[in-house]
Amino acid sequence: MAQALRPNTAGGLFATDGKPHPLQDTLLAVTLVLGITSFITAMFHHLHLVSSWTGLVGILTGAYGQWISVTTRGRFGLVLGLGASAVGFFLGMAHGGLFGGVVD
C-alpha cells in the first residue's frame, strides 16, 4: 500500500520514466503529422500523390519510432500515427498510387 502514498514523478507528457527522449518525441510528432495529412488527403481522389507519399514516409518513421521507443505513451501515439498513415497510404495507392498520372 506504500505505492498509494508515493507521488507521481513522471516529468513530461511522453517521458513516463522521467527522462527526456527528444528523438522519440520528434519521431512521434512527425509520424502523427504525416498520418493526419495522409488520412485527410486520402479523402480527395485527386490528392493521391500527397496521400500515398506522406503515408509511406509516415509508416517508415513510425516503424523506426516503434523500434527505438522506450515509453508506453510514445508507443501509443506512434500506433495512432502508423494507423492513420497506413489508411492514407492504402487509399492513396487505390486512387492512383505513388506515381499515378506521372508515368503512363
N, CA, C and O of each residue as an XYZ file, in Angstrom:
416
protein
N       0.811     -1.187      0.000
C       0.000      0.000      0.000
C       0.857      1.254      0.000
O       0.331      2.364     -0.080
N       2.157      1.092      0.088
C       3.042      2.247      0.089
C       3.031      2.972     -1.245
O       3.285      4.175     -1.295
N       2.740      2.260     -2.328
C       2.711      2.915     -3.627
C       1.588      3.935     -3.735
O       1.672      4.836     -4.571
N       0.568      3.834     -2.946
C      -0.519      4.805     -2.969
C      -0.076      6.149     -2.395
O      -0.660      7.182     -2.722
N       0.940      6.146     -1.551
C       1.420      7.375     -0.949
C       2.547      8.021     -1.743
O       2.893      9.175     -1.489
N       3.116      7.308     -2.686
C       4.219      7.828     -3.474
C       3.700      8.798     -4.534
O       2.753      8.464     -5.247
N       4.292      9.992     -4.661
C       3.815     10.945     -5.675
C       4.253     10.515     -7.073
O       5.259      9.826     -7.244
N       3.480     10.937     -8.057
C       3.813     10.667     -9.450
C       4.905     11.641     -9.879
O       4.671     12.849     -9.922
N       6.087     11.135    -10.196
C       7.218     11.994    -10.547
C       7.517     11.982    -12.035
O       8.575     12.454    -12.450
N       6.622     11.462    -12.838
C       6.838     11.439    -14.283
C       6.893     12.877    -14.789
O       5.980     13.670    -14.558
N       7.989     13.194    -15.487
C       8.233     14.559    -15.892
C       7.352     15.063    -17.009
O       6.459     15.877    -16.777
N       7.593     14.586    -18.230
C       6.890     15.137    -19.365
C       5.671     14.335    -19.751
O       5.306     13.351    -19.106
N       5.059     14.786    -20.816
C       3.862     14.126    -21.295
C       4.173     12.740    -21.848
O       3.391     11.810    -21.648
N       5.290     12.587    -22.532
C       5.629     11.314    -23.156
C       6.724     10.560    -22.416
O       6.949      9.386    -22.710
N       7.413     11.184    -21.468
C       8.505     10.538    -20.754
C       7.982      9.951    -19.455
O       8.057     10.590    -18.405
N       7.455      8.746    -19.522
C       6.895      8.127    -18.332
C       7.961      7.597    -17.398
O       7.658      7.221    -16.265
N       9.203      7.558    -17.850
C      10.278      7.117    -16.974
C      11.037      8.291    -16.361
O      12.036      8.080    -15.673
N      10.588      9.509    -16.594
C      11.195     10.687    -16.004
C      12.415     11.213    -16.734
O      13.030     12.180    -16.284
N      12.778     10.604    -17.844
C      13.947     11.033    -18.614
C      13.489     11.681    -19.918
O      12.433     11.327    -20.444
N      14.269     12.625    -20.446
C      13.898     13.228    -21.731
C      14.214     12.275    -22.891
O      15.215     11.560    -22.866
N      13.353     12.280    -23.892
C      13.536     11.445    -25.082
C      13.262     12.303    -26.311
O      12.210     12.160    -26.934
N      14.194     13.201    -26.679
C      13.907     14.131    -27.774
C      13.758     13.456    -29.135
O      12.909     13.873    -29.923
N      14.546     12.438    -29.436
C      14.440     11.766    -30.732
C      13.112     11.028    -30.850
O      12.443     11.110    -31.880
N      12.734     10.314    -29.807
C      11.481      9.575    -29.832
C      10.282     10.517    -29.918
O       9.319     10.232    -30.630
N      10.336     11.636    -29.198
C       9.246     12.607    -29.239
C       9.148     13.273    -30.614
O       8.049     13.554    -31.092
N      10.290     13.523    -31.244
C      10.295     14.107    -32.584
C       9.707     13.138    -33.596
O       8.901     13.530    -34.440
N      10.107     11.868    -33.515
C       9.548     10.865    -34.418
C       8.046     10.707    -34.200
O       7.296     10.510    -35.156
N       7.614     10.793    -32.964
C       6.183     10.718    -32.660
C       5.433     11.872    -33.310
O       4.397     11.663    -33.942
N       5.944     13.075    -33.159
C       5.283     14.250    -33.739
C       5.256     14.177    -35.266
O       4.232     14.472    -35.883
N       6.371     13.786    -35.873
C       6.437     13.681    -37.330
C       5.467     12.617    -37.829
O       4.763     12.827    -38.817
N       5.430     11.477    -37.148
C       4.529     10.398    -37.556
C       3.069     10.824    -37.441
O       2.265     10.521    -38.322
N       2.724     11.517    -36.373
C       1.341     11.980    -36.215
C       0.960     12.997    -37.289
O      -0.134     12.928    -37.848
N       1.855     13.936    -37.577
C       1.564     14.951    -38.600
C       1.425     14.301    -39.973
O       0.503     14.622    -40.723
N       2.339     13.389    -40.303
C       2.257     12.704    -41.589
C       1.014     11.822    -41.668
O       0.376     11.739    -42.718
N       0.673     11.173    -40.580
C      -0.519     10.329    -40.561
C      -1.791     11.118    -40.756
O      -2.664     10.727    -41.531
N      -1.898     12.228    -40.053
C      -3.089     13.075    -40.198
C      -3.170     13.647    -41.608
O      -4.245     13.674    -42.207
N      -2.043     14.102    -42.140
C      -2.017     14.640    -43.502
C      -2.411     13.573    -44.518
O      -3.219     13.824    -45.412
N      -1.843     12.401    -44.378
C      -2.143     11.309    -45.301
C      -3.601     10.891    -45.212
O      -4.244     10.654    -46.234
N      -4.122     10.801    -44.005
C      -5.508     10.378    -43.807
C      -6.489     11.389    -44.399
O      -7.461     11.006    -45.050
N      -6.238     12.668    -44.175
C      -7.155     13.704    -44.679
C      -7.072     13.819    -46.194
O      -8.102     13.927    -46.859
N      -5.864     13.797    -46.750
C      -5.745     13.927    -48.203
C      -6.224     12.679    -48.929
O      -6.513     12.745    -50.124
N      -6.315     11.552    -48.247
C      -6.830     10.336    -48.882
C      -8.313     10.451    -49.195
O      -8.832      9.693    -50.014
N      -8.993     11.377    -48.562
C     -10.419     11.551    -48.809
C     -10.698     12.254    -50.135
O     -11.840     12.286    -50.594
N      -9.662     12.815    -50.747
C      -9.811     13.521    -52.019
C      -9.070     12.740    -53.101
O      -7.860     12.535    -53.014
N      -9.798     12.316    -54.105
C      -9.257     11.428    -55.137
C      -8.059     12.039    -55.867
O      -7.104     11.331    -56.185
N      -8.103     13.321    -56.128
C      -7.045     13.958    -56.907
C      -5.774     14.240    -56.096
O      -4.779     14.689    -56.666
N      -5.781     13.991    -54.802
C      -4.593     14.199    -53.965
C      -3.900     12.882    -53.622
O      -3.274     12.759    -52.569
N      -4.016     11.904    -54.510
C      -3.451     10.590    -54.204
C      -1.931     10.596    -54.115
O      -1.359      9.777    -53.396
N      -1.266     11.497    -54.827
C       0.198     11.562    -54.719
C       0.623     12.012    -53.318
O       1.524     11.423    -52.721
N      -0.021     13.045    -52.802
C       0.290     13.531    -51.454
C      -0.049     12.463    -50.427
O       0.729     12.202    -49.509
N      -1.198     11.857    -50.584
C      -1.651     10.856    -49.623
C      -0.736      9.643    -49.593
O      -0.366      9.175    -48.516
N      -0.370      9.133    -50.744
C       0.452      7.926    -50.773
C       1.875      8.197    -50.293
O       2.446      7.372    -49.580
N       2.455      9.326    -50.666
C       3.827      9.605    -50.233
C       3.916      9.946    -48.753
O       4.821      9.471    -48.065
N       2.988     10.763    -48.250
C       3.022     11.056    -46.814
C       2.704      9.815    -45.998
O       3.241      9.633    -44.905
N       1.831      8.959    -46.523
C       1.539      7.707    -45.837
C       2.750      6.797    -45.776
O       3.030      6.196    -44.739
N       3.474      6.693    -46.889
C       4.664      5.836    -46.920
C       5.741      6.343    -45.961
O       6.328      5.563    -45.211
N       5.994      7.637    -45.990
C       7.007      8.209    -45.089
C       6.543      8.100    -43.635
O       7.355      7.849    -42.745
N       5.249      8.287    -43.391
C       4.713      8.127    -42.041
C       4.858      6.703    -41.525
O       5.155      6.494    -40.349
N       4.651      5.737    -42.389
C       4.825      4.336    -41.994
C       6.280      4.072    -41.641
O       6.563      3.404    -40.647
N       7.203      4.586    -42.438
C       8.629      4.360    -42.174
C       9.090      5.042    -40.894
O       9.801      4.435    -40.093
N       8.692      6.300    -40.689
C       9.105      6.985    -39.461
C       8.445      6.373    -38.236
O       9.063      6.291    -37.174
N       7.203      5.945    -38.373
C       6.517      5.302    -37.259
C       7.127      3.963    -36.903
O       7.236      3.620    -35.726
N       7.528      3.200    -37.915
C       8.161      1.905    -37.649
C       9.499      2.092    -36.941
O       9.817      1.358    -36.005
N      10.279      3.068    -37.385
C      11.552      3.322    -36.702
C      11.318      3.851    -35.290
O      12.046      3.496    -34.363
N      10.316      4.687    -35.130
C       9.978      5.182    -33.802
C       9.549      4.067    -32.868
O       9.907      4.079    -31.690
N       8.782      3.097    -33.374
C       8.396      1.945    -32.562
C       9.612      1.125    -32.172
O       9.675      0.584    -31.068
N      10.564      1.034    -33.064
C      11.754      0.226    -32.811
C      12.602      0.812    -31.687
O      13.162      0.066    -30.884
N      12.703      2.141    -31.621
C      13.561      2.754    -30.608
C      12.789      3.317    -29.425
O      13.392      3.866    -28.503
N      11.466      3.193    -29.433
C      10.651      3.758    -28.359
C      10.903      3.050    -27.036
O      11.111      1.838    -26.995
N      10.882      3.833    -25.945
C      11.109      3.268    -24.616
C       9.951      3.533    -23.661
O       9.967      3.044    -22.531
N       8.954      4.292    -24.086
C       7.833      4.602    -23.200
C       6.520      4.131    -23.816
O       6.360      4.104    -25.037
N       5.604      3.769    -22.962
C       4.296      3.300    -23.412
C       3.500      4.419    -24.062
O       2.827      4.194    -25.069
N       3.563      5.605    -23.511
C       2.825      6.735    -24.091
C       3.314      7.044    -25.496
O       2.511      7.341    -26.381
N       4.612      6.979    -25.708
C       5.156      7.215    -27.042
C       4.703      6.162    -28.031
O       4.364      6.478    -29.172
N       4.697      4.910    -27.599
C       4.248      3.827    -28.471
C       2.771      3.977    -28.836
O       2.373      3.693    -29.966
N       1.970      4.420    -27.883
C       0.541      4.618    -28.144
C       0.334      5.656    -29.245
O      -0.435      5.427    -30.179
N       1.014      6.788    -29.139
C       0.903      7.818    -30.169
C       1.433      7.357    -31.508
O       0.883      7.701    -32.554
N       2.513      6.572    -31.478
C       3.066      6.058    -32.728
C       2.103      5.094    -33.410
O       2.002      5.088    -34.637
N       1.402      4.287    -32.638
C       0.421      3.371    -33.227
C      -0.710      4.152    -33.888
O      -1.177      3.770    -34.961
N      -1.149      5.227    -33.268
C      -2.182      6.067    -33.884
C      -1.681      6.674    -35.196
O      -2.390      6.657    -36.202
N      -0.465      7.208    -35.180
C       0.107      7.782    -36.394
C       0.344      6.749    -37.475
O       0.122      7.012    -38.657
N       0.800      5.558    -37.063
C       1.006      4.485    -38.028
C      -0.310      4.053    -38.668
O      -0.368      3.820    -39.875
N      -1.343      3.949    -37.881
C      -2.644      3.557    -38.420
C      -3.182      4.563    -39.414
O      -3.667      4.190    -40.482
N      -3.098      5.840    -39.067
C      -3.568      6.888    -39.980
C      -2.716      6.924    -41.248
O      -3.238      7.119    -42.345
N      -1.409      6.737    -41.096
C      -0.521      6.712    -42.263
C      -0.837      5.537    -43.168
O      -0.848      5.675    -44.391
N      -1.093      4.383    -42.573
C      -1.383      3.194    -43.370
C      -2.696      3.339    -44.126
O      -2.775      2.982    -45.302
N      -3.724      3.857    -43.468
C      -5.005      4.050    -44.148
C      -4.836      5.044    -45.289
O      -5.320      4.805    -46.396
N      -4.158      6.149    -45.032
C      -3.924      7.132    -46.091
C      -3.080      6.577    -47.224
O      -3.344      6.855    -48.394
N      -2.072      5.798    -46.882
C      -1.208      5.194    -47.904
C      -2.006      4.235    -48.788
O      -1.919      4.304    -50.014
N      -2.777      3.350    -48.174
C      -3.519      2.369    -48.959
C      -4.609      3.014    -49.799
O      -4.827      2.600    -50.938
N      -5.295      4.013    -49.270
C      -6.292      4.712    -50.077
C      -5.629      5.506    -51.205
O      -6.162      5.576    -52.313
N      -4.473      6.100    -50.924
C      -3.740      6.798    -51.975
C      -3.279      5.851    -53.065
O      -3.283      6.207    -54.244
N      -2.876      4.636    -52.677
C      -2.487      3.638    -53.672
C      -3.692      3.199    -54.497
O      -3.572      2.963    -55.699
N      -4.839      3.092    -53.858
C      -6.044      2.688    -54.581
C      -6.514      3.775    -55.549
O      -7.124      3.472    -56.574
N      -6.236      5.021    -55.230
C      -6.676      6.127    -56.085
C      -5.716      6.437    -57.220
O      -6.067      7.206    -58.115
N      -4.523      5.871    -57.216
C      -3.601      6.153    -58.315
C      -2.162      5.850    -57.995
O      -1.342      5.757    -58.908
N      -1.827      5.695    -56.745
C      -0.501      5.259    -56.374
C       0.529      6.360    -56.229
O       0.223      7.551    -56.279
N       1.757      5.917    -56.050
C       2.878      6.829    -55.816
C       3.246      7.625    -57.066
O       3.693      8.768    -56.965
N       3.062      7.030    -58.233
C       3.432      7.692    -59.470
C       2.265      7.806    -60.442
O       2.474      8.038    -61.633
N       1.035      7.646    -59.946
C      -0.135      7.696    -60.803
C      -0.291      9.062    -61.460
O      -0.251     10.092    -60.786
N      -0.468      9.064    -62.770
C      -0.601     10.303    -63.502
C       0.724     10.858    -63.974
O       0.758     11.695    -64.875
N       1.825     10.403    -63.375
C       3.141     10.868    -63.793
C       3.703      9.927    -64.838
O       4.250     10.377    -65.845
N       3.576      8.614    -64.613
C       4.056      7.602    -65.550
C       2.847      6.994    -66.243
O       1.961      6.455    -65.580
N       2.803      7.071    -67.542
C       1.672      6.489    -68.289
C       2.094      5.285    -69.086
O       1.271      4.677    -69.770
